[in-house]
Amino acid sequence: MRILLVLAHPLEDSFAASVAGLARETLEASGHTVDLLDLYREGFDPRLTIAERGSYFDENYDAAAVSGWIARLEAADGLMLVFPQWWFNFPAILKGFFDRVFAPGTAFDHDPAGGRIIPRLGNIRLFWALTTTGSPWWVVHLYMGNPVRRLLKRGIAGFCAKGLDFRMISLHDMDRASAAKRKRHLERVRALVSRI
């Protein structure tokens, strides 16, 4: 399987970078091909351009500025996202990746009758998120309703692909996580990713 592994963290020595490195190593050891897309190191600009927004509902959406990243998404069989949750949401650079790369004509088509969008990412069979939160589990799930999981599963994955393997693996309370807890999380990630 060809996996597009998207990392969204500004620090090269972050825990997210460690998770991405471990995921890549584990996937490659299992025979998968990994395309690491490090949004910060590649200089990805999350801002939707005037041309992109202006042509959003046109028949010929202008995706020229992100065509290289779109080609990598279209070449993948699976998508694995690695990111921290900030303010119960995606880092801005990852939100911009969705806004610009999960574009009309690539991730979905507009329904000509004005109904639900039509999924186009039939090539994506696996959609995983490896993430951390600064808040404890009970705050994320009970108080906030786990918004990132809902957005990913029901929104982005649900509207752009069908019948895929969706999973979100989270380390909660990251701000207070001991070295032992972080190590256990990495072991859990390795075990789960090795089953792909």
C-alpha positions in Angstrom: 0.0 0.0 0.0 1.2 3.5 -0.7 0.7 5.8 2.3 0.7 9.6 2.2 2.0 10.4 5.7 1.2 14.1 6.5 3.0 15.7 9.4 1.8 19.1 10.7 4.0 20.4 13.5 6.5 23.4 13.3 9.2 21.8 15.5 11.5 19.2 14.0 12.1 17.6 17.4 8.5 17.5 18.4 6.7 14.4 19.8 4.5 14.5 16.6 7.7 14.2 14.5 8.7 11.2 16.6 5.3 9.6 16.0 5.6 10.3 12.3 9.1 8.8 12.2 7.9 5.7 14.0 4.9 5.3 11.8 7.0 5.6 8.7 9.6 3.1 10.0 6.8 0.6 10.9 5.0 1.0 7.6 8.1 0.5 5.6 9.1 -2.5 7.7 5.8 -4.1 6.7 6.5 -3.5 3.0 4.4 -0.3 2.4 5.6 2.7 0.5 5.6 5.9 2.4 5.5 9.4 1.0 6.3 11.8 3.9 4.7 15.2 3.4 6.0 17.4 6.2 3.9 20.5 5.7 6.2 22.9 7.5 9.5 21.7 6.0 7.9 21.8 2.5 6.7 25.3 3.0 3.1 24.6 2.5 1.0 27.8 2.5 -2.4 27.1 4.1 -4.1 30.2 2.8 -6.7 29.6 0.1 -5.8 31.9 -2.8 -8.1 34.3 -4.6 -8.0 32.1 -7.7 -8.9 29.0 -5.7 -11.8 30.6 -3.9 -13.0 32.4 -7.0 -13.2 29.2 -9.0 -14.5 27.0 -6.2 -17.9 26.3 -7.8 -16.7 26.6 -11.4 -16.4 23.6 -13.7 -12.6 24.1 -13.9 -11.4 24.7 -10.4 -8.0 26.4 -10.3 -5.7 24.0 -8.3 -2.5 25.0 -10.2 -0.8 26.3 -7.0 -1.2 23.0 -5.2 -1.1 20.5 -8.1 2.0 18.7 -6.8 0.4 18.0 -3.4 -2.8 17.0 -5.1 -0.9 14.5 -7.3 0.6 12.9 -4.2 -2.9 12.6 -2.6 -4.2 11.0 -5.8 -1.3 8.6 -5.9 -1.9 7.3 -2.4 -3.9 4.3 -1.3 -4.0 5.5 2.3 -3.7 8.7 4.3 -2.1 9.0 7.7 -2.2 12.4 9.5 0.1 13.2 12.4 -0.6 16.4 14.3 -1.3 18.0 17.7 -4.8 19.3 18.5 -4.7 23.0 19.4 -7.8 24.6 20.9 -9.7 21.3 20.1 -8.9 21.7 16.4 -6.3 21.2 13.7 -3.2 23.2 13.4 -3.9 26.0 10.9 -1.4 24.5 8.4 -3.4 21.2 8.4 -6.7 23.0 8.0 -5.2 24.8 5.0 -4.1 21.5 3.6 -7.7 20.3 3.7 -9.0 23.6 2.3 -6.6 23.7 -0.6 -5.7 20.0 -1.5 -9.1 18.3 -0.7 -10.4 20.4 -3.6 -13.3 20.2 -6.0 -12.5 17.8 -8.8 -10.0 16.0 -6.6 -11.6 15.0 -3.3 -15.2 15.6 -4.3 -17.5 17.0 -7.0 -20.3 19.4 -6.4 -23.7 17.9 -6.9 -25.1 19.8 -9.9 -28.6 19.7 -8.3 -27.2 21.4 -5.2 -27.3 18.4 -2.9 -24.5 16.6 -1.0 -21.1 16.7 -2.5 -20.0 13.6 -4.4 -16.9 11.7 -3.1 -13.9 11.3 -5.5 -11.2 9.9 -3.3 -11.9 6.3 -4.2 -8.2 5.5 -4.2 -8.0 6.2 -0.4 -8.8 3.0 1.5 -7.2 3.9 4.8 -7.6 7.2 6.7 -5.8 7.3 10.1 -5.0 10.2 12.4 -2.2 10.0 15.0 -2.7 12.9 17.3 -2.2 14.4 20.8 -4.3 16.7 22.9 -3.2 18.9 25.8 -6.5 18.2 27.6 -7.4 15.0 29.5 -9.6 12.4 27.9 -12.8 13.5 29.8 -12.5 17.1 28.6 -12.0 16.1 24.9 -14.8 13.4 24.9 -17.3 14.4 27.5 -17.1 18.2 27.6 -16.1 19.0 24.0 -17.6 16.0 22.2 -14.3 15.0 20.5 -14.7 17.6 17.6 -11.5 16.7 15.7 -12.7 13.0 15.4 -16.1 14.2 14.3 -14.7 16.5 11.7 -12.3 13.9 10.3 -14.6 10.9 10.3 -18.0 12.4 9.5 -16.9 15.4 7.5 -13.6 15.1 5.6 -13.3 11.3 5.3 -17.1 10.7 5.1 -17.7 13.3 2.4 -14.6 12.5 0.3 -14.3 8.7 0.3 -16.4 5.6 1.0 -15.8 2.4 2.8 -12.4 3.2 4.2 -10.6 2.1 7.3 -10.8 5.1 9.6 -9.0 5.2 12.9 -7.9 8.0 15.3 -5.2 7.2 17.9 -4.7 9.9 20.5 -2.5 10.6 23.4 -4.5 12.8 25.8 -3.2 15.2 28.5 0.1 15.6 26.5 1.0 18.7 28.4 1.5 16.6 31.6 2.5 13.2 30.0 5.5 11.6 31.6 8.3 10.1 29.5 7.0 6.7 30.4 3.5 7.6 29.2 4.9 9.0 25.9 6.9 5.8 25.5 3.8 3.6 26.0 1.9 5.6 23.4 4.7 5.1 20.9 4.6 1.4 21.6 0.8 1.4 21.0 1.2 3.3 17.7 3.9 0.8 16.6 1.7 -2.1 17.4 -1.4 -0.7 15.7 0.4 0.5 12.6 2.2 -2.8 12.2 -1.2 -4.5 11.6 -1.9 -2.4 8.5 
